[in-house]
Amino acid sequence: MFKKTSISSEEFIFYIDLTTDFIKKKNFIKNIGSFIKEKDKFNTLSSYGLLLFQSDDNPVTLYDKTDFNAITEIITEKWDTREIKRSFFENGLFEILAYVFRRSRDARKNYRIIIISDTPSTLSEDYHNALYDLLIKAKKFDTFIDIIRVGEEQFYNDDVKLKVVTSETHGGVLYCNDAKSFFNILMSLVQSKSEFNVVHPEASSQILKEDKIFYEKLAVDLISLDPDEEEKCDICEKEVCPICSAYSDEVHKCFNCNVRYHACCAADYSINNNIGFHHIFRCLNCQTLLKLDEEYVDMIYEEEYEEEPEIEIVSHGSVEEKIEEEYIEESEFEEQVFEQDHEHVVIGEDILNPEKLKSPPSLSKPPTLVTPTKKVRVGGYFGQEIAVKPNGSGNNFISPTTESVMGDTEGSTKTEEKISITTLRPPRRSTVKLCKMCGQTLIGASTCPKCGFKN
């Protein structure tokens, strides 16, 4: 279940991936200092970090510092020995995300990664695929990545890759073609991402099932209470669990903040406040990533939350009534179809009743004259156009739209109208019921769940 909580603490990590002198060291340090001072005006809980690769391929890292002087010293000391031949874009993000995962076990905060880069990475596609897999997981740990691409070129061959990285972590790619505009671009990232981010991912798309082992290794089990601690759950505030009412339900606690949980209370809380798996959740006090026994939590979930299927009990009498109704409907339908035949024919009837023998039609009736069909308009020039043909007397007209059959019965002419399919009666039991007000489909209810109209 995805639950978005308010987080006030932020850590900004500056990843310096610069191989040119497009931005001078002095200006870079000055701009970073202005950024930190401006951010401290809005949030005093912010901390800062730094990553910079050296020429020997080893990164210099600094995390969770509130003193700007510590960052200044690292930049001043390591700037001239940084890697200037190629970019280690993916490697640097591997290092930073590993730190985020480690820290997220004990505390929860927003991690703002700001990458300043001027050269596309030349590493293979395998590095990018591995990085993308980590980015999917990092979204669950409130990680936001913004990239500032500095340089005079208009397009780079890794533009698509950078946009994929930032879009997955609700960040953006900013292009700086003039060194003087770097300060304004950097200052635009001062605002909190979680406060102004209006697009939140859906719960169903957050965690993949194959990542369960990854989160289980990050989470920590609850530990036993100390001998002198009171066995009282902080969720239900009782010594005996109100869910199972069993004295055997022992109380355990979070290793980080000592919040106590009954086994049933912890399972119930985890089911409603998990990170994607029912047995992995964050401590209700310190947001430490905790886990419970998966089989136990699944058992609680099946007993308390899964709905039992409704079984309709049908009596023997009602079954007979339904069968009888269906038989009557089928008989009526067969009668209606049978009435459509204009003449009842019995093979050999004329032989058995010689007095009813008739002379051949060619001897008793003159050949009928074929009269062309006439078309008239009913209701004037703009009325409906219908086709009519004369009947045998030549005086009256019969519209072809009137479906009729002429038949002879003992020397007289009789007209029997055909039954249209639209006149057949529908089944007695309506299978679909619609709301008369809004058209919503109603299933087993007379009150519309959408507009509230009582049908």
Rosetta blueprint (number, residue, H / E / L):
1 M L
2 F L
3 K L
4 K L
5 T L
6 S L
7 I L
8 S L
9 S L
10 E E
11 E E
12 F E
13 I E
14 F E
15 Y E
16 I E
17 D E
18 L L
19 T L
20 T L
21 D L
22 F L
23 I L
24 K L
25 K H
26 K H
27 N H
28 F H
29 I H
30 K H
31 N H
32 I H
33 G H
34 S H
35 F H
36 I H
37 K H
38 E H
39 K H
40 D H
41 K H
42 F H
43 N L
44 T L
45 L L
46 S L
47 S E
48 Y E
49 G E
50 L E
51 L E
52 L E
53 F E
54 Q E
55 S L
56 D L
57 D L
58 N L
59 P E
60 V E
61 T E
62 L E
63 Y E
64 D E
65 K E
66 T L
67 D L
68 F H
69 N H
70 A H
71 I H
72 T H
73 E H
74 I H
75 I H
76 T H
77 E H
78 K H
79 W L
80 D L
81 T L
82 R E
83 E L
84 I L
85 K L
86 R L
87 S L
88 F L
89 F H
90 E H
91 N H
92 G H
93 L H
94 F H
95 E H
96 I H
97 L H
98 A H
99 Y H
100 V H
101 F H
102 R H
103 R H
104 S H
105 R L
106 D L
107 A L
108 R L
109 K L
110 N E
111 Y E
112 R E
113 I E
114 I E
115 I E
116 I E
117 S E
118 D L
119 T L
120 P L
121 S L
122 T L
123 L L
124 S L
125 E H
126 D H
127 Y H
128 H H
129 N H
130 A H
131 L H
132 Y H
133 D H
134 L H
135 L H
136 I H
137 K H
138 A H
139 K H
140 K H
141 F H
142 D L
143 T E
144 F E
145 I E
146 D E
147 I E
148 I E
149 R E
150 V E
151 G L
152 E L
153 E L
154 Q L
155 F L
156 Y L
157 N L
158 D L
159 D H
160 V H
161 K H
162 L H
163 K H
164 V H
165 V H
166 T H
167 S H
168 E H
169 T L
170 H L
171 G L
172 G L
173 V E
174 L E
175 Y E
176 C E
177 N L
178 D L
179 A H
180 K H
181 S H
182 F H
183 F H
184 N H
185 I H
186 L H
187 M H
188 S L
189 L L
190 V L
191 Q L
192 S L
193 K H
194 S H
195 E H
196 F H
197 N L
198 V L
199 V L
200 H L
201 P L
202 E L
203 A H
204 S H
205 S H
206 Q L
207 I L
208 L L
209 K H
210 E H
211 D H
212 K H
213 I H
214 F H
215 Y H
216 E H
217 K H
218 L H
219 A L
220 V E
221 D E
222 L L
223 I E
224 S E
225 L L
226 D L
227 P L
228 D L
229 E L
230 E L
231 E L
232 K L
233 C L
234 D L
235 I L
236 C L
237 E L
238 K L
239 E L
240 V L
241 C L
242 P L
243 I L
244 C L
245 S L
246 A L
247 Y L
248 S L
249 D L
250 E L
251 V E
252 H E
253 K E
254 C L
255 F L
256 N L
257 C L
258 N L
259 V L
260 R E
261 Y E
262 H E
263 A H
264 C H
265 C H
266 A H
267 A H
268 D H
269 Y H
270 S H
271 I H
272 N H
273 N L
274 N E
275 I L
276 G L
277 F L
278 H L
279 H L
280 I E
281 F E
282 R E
283 C L
284 L L
285 N L
286 C L
287 Q L
288 T L
289 L E
290 L E
291 K E
292 L L
293 D L
294 E H
295 E H
296 Y H
297 V H
298 D H
299 M H
300 I H
301 Y H
302 E H
303 E H
304 E H
305 Y L
306 E L
307 E L
308 E L
309 P L
310 E L
311 I L
312 E L
313 I L
314 V L
315 S L
316 H H
317 G H
318 S H
319 V H
320 E H
321 E H
322 K H
323 I H
324 E H
325 E H
326 E H
327 Y H
328 I H
329 E H
330 E H
331 S H
332 E H
333 F H
334 E H
335 E H
336 Q H
337 V H
338 F H
339 E H
340 Q L
341 D L
342 H L
343 E L
344 H L
345 V L
346 V L
347 I L
348 G L
349 E H
350 D H
351 I H
352 L H
353 N L
354 P H
355 E H
356 K H
357 L L
358 K L
359 S L
360 P L
361 P H
362 S H
363 L H
364 S H
365 K L
366 P L
367 P L
368 T L
369 L L
370 V L
371 T L
372 P L
373 T L
374 K E
375 K E
376 V E
377 R E
378 V E
379 G L
380 G L
381 Y L
382 F L
383 G L
384 Q E
385 E E
386 I E
387 A E
388 V E
389 K E
390 P E
391 N L
392 G L
393 S L
394 G L
395 N L
396 N L
397 F E
398 I E
399 S L
400 P L
401 T L
402 T L
403 E L
404 S E
405 V E
406 M E
407 G E
408 D E
409 T E
410 E L
411 G L
412 S E
413 T E
414 K E
415 T E
416 E E
417 E E
418 K L
419 I L
420 S L
421 I H
422 T H
423 T H
424 L L
425 R L
426 P L
427 P L
428 R L
429 R L
430 S L
431 T L
432 V L
433 K E
434 L E
435 C L
436 K L
437 M L
438 C L
439 G L
440 Q L
441 T E
442 L E
443 I L
444 G L
445 A L
446 S L
447 T E
448 C L
449 P L
450 K L
451 C L
452 G L
453 F L
454 K E
455 N L
